[in-house]
Amino acid sequence: MYLDSEKKQEIFAKYGKSNTDTGSPEAQIALFSYRISHLTEHLKLNKKDYNTERSLKILVGKRRRLLDYLVDVDIERYRNIIKDLGIRK
């Protein structure tokens, strides 16, 4: 499996407040970004996998909504997570 519990805890420890902090926007955005990159690589090999394409679009929308929320709450946290993950608007 591409995303096991150790990898999740590593992502949460790096971007959240602790490795059990699953609710912070930064941790969720980082997890979504990891999943988006995995699905993007899958779609490069399987161009006609429309279910995965739909799932990818849904994940991108969820991440965008979280980023918009973070802009409203704290612009500095938004800038830090964008810079760390290399996400462009």
Residue frames as qw, qx, qy, qz and C-alpha x, y, z in Angstrom:
[[0.000, 0.889, 0.457, 0.000, 0.00, 0.00, 0.00],
 [0.429, 0.558, -0.017, 0.710, 1.31, 3.44, -0.86],
 [0.187, -0.597, 0.226, -0.747, 0.14, 5.13, 2.35],
 [0.645, -0.278, -0.690, 0.172, 0.60, 3.16, 5.55],
 [0.460, -0.845, -0.274, -0.004, 0.15, 4.36, 9.11],
 [0.646, -0.388, 0.035, 0.656, 3.86, 5.09, 9.57],
 [0.323, 0.299, 0.336, 0.832, 3.86, 7.41, 6.55],
 [0.230, -0.789, -0.406, -0.401, 0.75, 9.18, 7.85],
 [0.604, -0.725, -0.175, 0.280, 2.33, 9.69, 11.26],
 [0.574, -0.113, 0.171, 0.793, 5.46, 11.04, 9.59],
 [0.105, 0.541, 0.386, 0.740, 3.40, 13.56, 7.60],
 [0.420, -0.815, -0.342, -0.205, 1.40, 14.57, 10.68],
 [0.672, -0.532, -0.092, 0.507, 4.57, 14.95, 12.76],
 [0.468, 0.072, 0.233, 0.849, 6.21, 17.15, 10.13],
 [0.028, -0.411, -0.334, -0.848, 3.28, 19.44, 9.31],
 [0.529, -0.685, -0.411, -0.286, 1.02, 19.12, 12.36],
 [0.312, -0.788, 0.349, -0.400, 1.68, 19.93, 15.98],
 [0.474, -0.391, 0.781, -0.112, 2.40, 16.26, 16.79],
 [0.124, 0.136, -0.896, -0.403, 2.18, 12.88, 15.06],
 [0.060, 0.440, 0.885, -0.138, -1.37, 12.45, 16.39],
 [0.175, 0.547, 0.155, -0.804, -2.53, 15.91, 15.22],
 [0.323, 0.265, 0.799, 0.432, -4.78, 14.85, 12.36],
 [0.130, 0.798, 0.579, -0.103, -7.16, 17.79, 12.49],
 [0.144, -0.686, 0.090, 0.707, -4.99, 20.79, 11.77],
 [0.620, 0.740, 0.071, -0.251, -5.40, 22.27, 8.28],
 [0.122, 0.750, -0.624, -0.184, -1.67, 22.05, 7.60],
 [0.398, -0.211, 0.893, -0.018, -1.59, 18.31, 8.33],
 [0.652, 0.467, 0.561, -0.205, -4.66, 17.65, 6.19],
 [0.450, 0.832, -0.176, -0.271, -3.28, 19.72, 3.32],
 [0.061, -0.607, 0.781, 0.137, 0.01, 17.82, 3.47],
 [0.522, 0.047, 0.847, -0.083, -1.80, 14.47, 3.46],
 [0.625, 0.669, 0.318, -0.246, -3.98, 15.53, 0.53],
 [0.266, 0.821, -0.430, -0.265, -0.89, 16.73, -1.35],
 [0.277, -0.368, 0.883, 0.088, 0.80, 13.35, -0.86],
 [0.578, 0.327, 0.737, -0.127, -2.29, 11.54, -2.13],
 [0.491, 0.808, 0.051, -0.322, -2.65, 13.94, -5.07],
 [0.096, 0.700, -0.655, -0.267, 0.93, 13.33, -6.18],
 [0.398, -0.101, 0.912, 0.017, 0.38, 9.56, -5.97],
 [0.578, 0.553, 0.564, -0.206, -2.83, 9.72, -8.02],
 [0.336, 0.836, -0.224, -0.372, -1.17, 11.99, -10.57],
 [0.081, -0.491, 0.837, 0.229, 1.60, 9.44, -11.14],
 [0.486, 0.194, 0.846, -0.101, -1.04, 6.70, -11.47],
 [0.527, 0.727, 0.314, -0.309, -2.95, 8.69, -14.08],
 [0.143, 0.730, -0.525, -0.414, 0.20, 9.25, -16.13],
 [0.140, -0.211, 0.951, 0.179, 0.38, 5.49, -16.62],
 [0.153, 0.425, 0.892, 0.012, -3.38, 4.81, -16.84],
 [0.044, 0.016, -0.169, -0.985, -4.88, 7.59, -18.94],
 [0.449, -0.284, -0.555, -0.640, -8.36, 6.05, -19.18],
 [0.366, -0.326, -0.783, 0.383, -8.89, 5.49, -15.47],
 [0.138, -0.576, -0.232, -0.772, -11.75, 7.95, -15.11],
 [0.656, -0.658, -0.367, -0.045, -12.69, 6.94, -11.56],
 [0.659, -0.311, -0.141, 0.670, -9.22, 7.88, -10.34],
 [0.223, 0.336, 0.192, 0.895, -9.41, 11.10, -12.34],
 [0.396, -0.698, -0.349, -0.484, -12.66, 11.98, -10.59],
 [0.733, -0.561, -0.276, 0.267, -11.14, 11.15, -7.19],
 [0.550, -0.006, -0.012, 0.835, -8.16, 13.35, -7.99],
 [0.027, -0.528, -0.244, -0.813, -10.42, 16.28, -8.85],
 [0.591, -0.701, -0.343, -0.203, -12.33, 15.83, -5.59],
 [0.736, -0.386, -0.186, 0.525, -9.08, 15.78, -3.58],
 [0.360, 0.225, 0.093, 0.901, -7.80, 18.91, -5.31],
 [0.268, -0.655, -0.309, -0.635, -11.08, 20.66, -4.45],
 [0.708, -0.632, -0.303, 0.089, -10.87, 19.62, -0.80],
 [0.648, -0.178, -0.080, 0.737, -7.28, 20.86, -0.58],
 [0.151, 0.436, 0.209, 0.862, -8.25, 24.14, -2.24],
 [0.458, -0.729, -0.325, -0.391, -11.07, 24.69, 0.27],
 [0.745, -0.520, -0.208, 0.362, -8.71, 24.04, 3.17],
 [0.508, 0.060, 0.055, 0.858, -6.17, 26.46, 1.71],
 [0.095, -0.612, -0.281, -0.733, -8.88, 29.11, 1.31],
 [0.637, -0.706, -0.305, -0.063, -9.87, 28.57, 4.95],
 [0.724, -0.310, -0.109, 0.606, -6.27, 28.94, 6.04],
 [0.281, 0.382, 0.149, 0.868, -5.95, 32.24, 4.12],
 [0.347, -0.718, -0.272, -0.538, -8.93, 33.61, 6.04],
 [0.757, -0.611, -0.210, 0.096, -7.71, 32.40, 9.42],
 [0.495, -0.728, 0.284, 0.380, -3.95, 33.05, 9.31],
 [0.618, 0.766, -0.157, -0.080, -2.11, 34.20, 6.17],
 [0.046, -0.723, 0.688, -0.036, 1.34, 33.38, 7.59],
 [0.639, -0.114, 0.752, -0.110, 0.43, 29.73, 8.18],
 [0.759, 0.587, 0.247, -0.138, -0.90, 29.64, 4.61],
 [0.363, 0.844, -0.393, -0.041, 2.33, 31.07, 3.20],
 [0.316, -0.545, 0.774, -0.072, 4.43, 28.60, 5.20],
 [0.733, 0.104, 0.664, -0.104, 2.50, 25.53, 4.04],
 [0.672, 0.730, 0.049, -0.115, 2.51, 26.71, 0.40],
 [0.160, 0.817, -0.554, 0.002, 6.26, 27.22, 0.57],
 [0.478, -0.383, 0.783, -0.112, 6.95, 23.89, 2.30],
 [0.723, 0.253, 0.638, -0.077, 4.83, 21.81, -0.09],
 [0.188, -0.216, 0.578, 0.764, 5.63, 23.75, -3.24],
 [0.284, 0.624, 0.728, 0.004, 1.99, 24.31, -4.12],
 [0.095, -0.013, 0.225, 0.970, 1.19, 27.07, -6.56],
 [0.371, 0.433, 0.456, -0.683, -2.09, 28.95, -6.68]]
